[in-house]
Amino acid sequence: MIKYFFTTTQDKNIAFHVNDDISDVKQNRLNLSANYGINIDNLRYMNQVHGCNIEVVTKQSEVCLDKCDALITNESNTPLMVMVADCIPILLYDEKKSVISVVHAGRNGTFLSIVEKTVLKMHEVFNCKVENITVVLGPSIQKCCYEVSVEMANTVKSKFGEEYTNDRLIDLQGINKKQLLDLGILSKNIDISHVCTKCSNENYYSYRLNNNCGRFAGIISLP
Ligand SMILES: [Zn+2]
């Protein structure tokens, strides 16, 4: 069985790049292997840069893949991780081909269609079929709270459609969903968390609530 989950603030900060003690973060990551049963020794993660580079992970890949915002693998027992606080952590999998993927989709990544490019790469490299791909969008800042400048809201309106804006509020989840549906991903295979990291008061970090916060993670692993 493919295993996936999103960590919470109870799992504490998972990222090295925020203002946190390195040994504490290492311990927090180790705890994930006990609490969620993943092989932390084989974990791969990214130096995320809000771009749209996508890397294919093999057993030989570096532990931290530099300057990319999506990972794909068909390697068994090799968990992939994306770290966020408001951006959308997206997990994808094709059980038929045993291929998994993580995507970091903030505003930039979404504008660059990173989730769409990741699906296309899953097809190109591993011959995944869109009808077999399931996509999970984790807790992230939602249209209730994601306020941007007037200019940015207008950009969203003209690039994606009026339905993705409400004055200066934008709907990143909706835009990602549209990109997936346009590719042929089945609606029933798209699962979007309704938890807004900023206003839900649930256990997830929100950068807009506290820009000194940690990061939580979306992790997926093949058996
Ligand atoms: Zn909200």
Residues whose N, C-alpha, C, O or C-beta is under 5 A from the ligand:
A	BS01	ZN	Q142 C144 C145 C196 K198 C199
